[in-house]
Amino acid sequence: MAQRRMFSNRITNSARFIKMPLSSQALYFHLGLHADDDGVVEAFSIMRQTGAVEDDLRILVAKGFVSVLNDDLVTYITDWNENNKIRADRKVDSIYKDLLLKIMPTAELKQPKPRADTGKVAGRPMDNQWTAQVRLGKDRLGKDSKPLSGNPDPIPYGEIISYLNQVTGKTFKNVESHKKLIRARWNEKATLDDFKKVIDNKSSEWLGTDMAKYLQPSTLFGNKFDQYLNQTKTVKQKGDSYGGIEF
């Protein structure tokens, strides 16, 4: 198996990639570095090594950068062939080749060829990848979690919290109490753009005032979310008073 990996600038410099949280971007690079010659990698072990969380992988799935093949988080990098051009006489088939073709029958896999110097195929795949000992199920992720394979959770919790921190200069964490509020609004058909608009609306109104302390998930993503979403964005004028603003 090749020991060097590459990444296409067309992918990593795209707006779709750059708009992701930095933690999801970092996870993508780590997955690419550890993937086998068919672009398959055991994401669970990489997440444990790097400290990545489940939402980082969910965002990669939702953005179409990876596909999760089973509940053990065996993962395929969808742009693998653009990132890496591996010589057929050096290529080693993935130990998950059959699984990959079963889940993604249209995946373009390069067929190994005999080496020019030895006349032999590079060799059978070596099972040097970690086998996940713990399934990504309810016991580990909590009762509300859903498996990443099949129908991944589409809610971009990390991206929403990251945007809030970026706009307000705060450092809120992607914790369950915040995710619960985001999930409730998402289930009411709110979109990522809606969350960003609420953050923009209230930040333009409250930043630099006594109300700035309420720029937090419990306020912005609570029961008045729709009211904040549909208000006109405030342009602060010198001397404005915010003392009587209802929040």
C-alpha positions in Angstrom: 0.0 0.0 0.0 1.3 3.5 -0.9 2.8 5.5 2.0 2.2 8.9 0.6 -1.2 10.7 0.0 -2.2 13.8 -1.8 -5.2 16.2 -1.8 -6.7 18.1 -4.7 -6.8 21.9 -4.4 -10.0 21.9 -6.3 -11.6 20.1 -3.3 -9.8 21.6 -0.3 -10.0 25.2 -1.6 -13.7 24.9 -2.5 -16.3 27.0 -0.6 -18.1 23.7 0.3 -14.9 22.5 2.1 -13.8 25.8 3.7 -17.2 26.6 5.1 -17.0 23.4 7.3 -15.7 23.7 10.9 -12.0 23.4 11.2 -12.4 20.1 13.1 -14.3 18.5 10.2 -11.6 19.8 7.8 -8.9 18.3 9.9 -10.7 15.0 10.1 -10.9 14.8 6.3 -7.1 15.2 6.0 -6.5 12.5 8.7 -8.9 10.1 6.9 -7.1 10.7 3.6 -3.7 10.2 5.1 -4.7 6.8 6.6 -6.9 5.5 3.8 -5.9 2.4 1.8 -5.3 2.4 -2.0 -9.1 2.3 -2.7 -9.8 5.3 -0.5 -11.3 3.2 2.4 -10.4 3.9 6.0 -11.7 2.9 9.5 -12.9 6.3 10.7 -13.6 5.1 14.2 -9.9 4.6 15.0 -8.9 7.9 13.4 -11.5 9.8 15.4 -10.2 8.2 18.6 -6.6 9.1 17.8 -7.3 12.7 16.8 -10.1 13.6 19.3 -12.6 14.2 16.5 -16.3 13.9 17.5 -19.2 12.3 15.7 -20.5 15.6 14.4 -17.3 16.1 12.5 -17.9 12.9 10.6 -21.6 13.7 10.1 -20.7 17.0 8.5 -18.3 15.3 6.1 -21.1 12.8 5.2 -23.7 15.6 4.8 -21.4 17.6 2.5 -20.7 14.6 0.4 -16.9 14.3 1.1 -17.2 10.8 2.5 -19.7 7.9 2.7 -19.9 5.6 5.7 -20.3 2.0 4.7 -21.3 0.3 8.0 -21.9 0.8 11.7 -18.2 0.3 12.5 -17.6 3.5 10.6 -15.7 2.0 7.7 -15.6 5.0 5.4 -15.0 5.7 1.7 -13.5 9.1 0.6 -15.7 10.0 -2.4 -13.1 12.1 -4.2 -10.3 9.6 -3.7 -9.5 9.2 -7.4 -9.1 12.9 -7.8 -6.9 13.2 -4.8 -4.6 10.3 -5.5 -3.4 8.7 -8.8 -1.9 5.4 -7.7 0.0 3.2 -10.2 -1.8 0.0 -11.0 1.4 -2.0 -10.5 1.7 -0.6 -7.0 -1.9 -0.8 -6.0 -3.1 -3.1 -3.3 -6.9 -3.9 -3.1 -8.7 -2.8 0.0 -9.7 -5.5 2.5 -13.1 -3.8 2.3 -13.4 -3.9 -1.5 -16.4 -6.3 -1.4 -18.2 -4.1 1.1 -17.4 -1.0 -0.9 -18.8 -2.4 -4.1 -21.9 -3.8 -2.3 -22.8 -0.4 -0.8 -21.4 1.7 -3.7 -21.5 -0.4 -6.9 -20.6 2.6 -9.1 -17.3 3.3 -7.2 -14.4 3.5 -9.7 -11.7 1.1 -8.4 -8.4 0.7 -10.2 -7.5 -2.9 -10.9 -4.0 -3.9 -9.8 -1.5 -5.0 -12.5 1.7 -7.0 -12.3 4.8 -5.1 -11.4 7.2 -4.3 -14.2 10.2 -5.4 -12.2 9.0 -8.7 -10.7 6.0 -9.6 -13.0 3.9 -10.1 -9.9 0.9 -8.3 -8.6 1.7 -6.0 -5.6 0.2 -8.4 -3.2 -2.9 -9.3 -1.2 -4.3 -6.7 1.1 -2.8 -6.7 4.6 -5.2 -6.5 7.4 -3.2 -3.8 9.2 -6.2 -1.6 9.9 -7.8 -1.6 13.4 -11.1 -3.4 13.7 -13.5 -1.3 15.6 -14.2 -3.0 18.9 -17.0 -0.8 19.9 -19.9 -0.1 17.6 -21.1 3.4 17.1 -24.5 2.7 18.7 -26.8 4.0 21.3 -24.7 2.8 24.3 -21.8 5.1 23.2 -23.5 8.1 21.6 -26.6 8.4 23.7 -30.2 7.5 23.2 -30.9 10.2 20.6 -28.0 9.3 18.3 -28.5 7.7 14.9 -26.1 5.4 13.0 -24.0 7.2 10.5 -24.5 4.6 7.8 -27.7 4.5 5.9 -29.4 7.8 6.9 -26.9 10.1 8.6 -28.2 12.9 10.9 -28.3 15.9 8.6 -28.2 18.5 11.3 -25.0 20.6 11.1 -24.7 21.3 14.8 -20.9 22.0 14.7 -21.3 24.4 11.8 -24.0 26.4 13.5 -22.1 26.7 16.8 -18.9 27.6 14.9 -20.7 30.3 13.0 -22.2 31.7 16.3 -18.7 31.8 17.8 -17.3 33.4 14.7 -19.8 36.2 14.6 -20.0 36.9 18.4 -16.4 36.2 19.3 -17.5 33.7 21.9 -16.4 30.1 22.5 -19.6 28.0 22.9 -19.0 24.2 22.8 -20.9 21.7 20.7 -22.6 20.1 23.7 -25.9 18.3 24.1 -27.8 21.2 25.7 -27.1 23.4 22.6 -27.7 20.5 20.2 -31.1 19.9 21.8 -32.2 23.5 21.0 -30.9 23.3 17.4 -32.5 19.9 16.9 -35.9 21.3 18.1 -35.8 24.2 15.6 -34.5 21.9 12.8 -37.5 19.6 13.4 -39.6 22.7 12.8 -38.1 22.9 9.3 -35.4 25.6 10.1 -32.4 25.5 7.8 -28.8 26.2 8.2 -29.3 29.6 6.5 -32.2 30.3 9.0 -29.8 29.8 12.0 -27.2 32.0 10.4 -29.8 34.7 9.7 -31.0 34.7 13.4 -27.4 34.9 14.5 -26.8 37.8 12.1 -30.0 39.6 13.0 -29.5 39.6 16.8 -25.7 40.2 16.6 -26.2 43.3 14.5 -28.8 44.5 17.1 -27.1 43.4 20.4 -23.3 43.4 19.9 -21.7 46.3 21.7 -24.7 46.7 24.0 -25.8 45.3 27.4 -27.9 42.8 25.4 -24.7 41.1 24.1 -24.8 38.7 27.0 -27.9 37.2 25.5 -26.1 36.2 22.3 -26.1 32.5 23.3 -27.8 29.4 22.1 -30.4 29.3 24.9 -31.7 32.7 23.8 -31.2 32.6 20.0 -32.4 29.1 19.4 -35.2 29.0 21.9 -39.0 29.7 21.5 -38.5 33.1 19.9 -36.4 31.7 17.1 -39.1 32.4 14.4 -39.6 35.9 15.7 -35.8 36.6 15.5 -35.7 35.0 12.0 -38.4 37.3 10.6 -37.3 40.6 12.1 -35.6 43.3 10.0 -31.9 43.3 10.5 -31.0 46.3 12.7 -28.5 48.9 11.6 -27.2 50.5 14.8 -27.0 54.3 14.8 -24.8 56.3 17.1 -26.7 57.0 20.3 -29.2 54.2 20.0 -30.6 52.9 23.2 -31.2 49.1 23.7 -32.3 49.2 27.2 -35.9 48.4 26.4 -35.4 45.7 23.8 -37.3 42.5 24.5 -35.3 39.4 24.0 
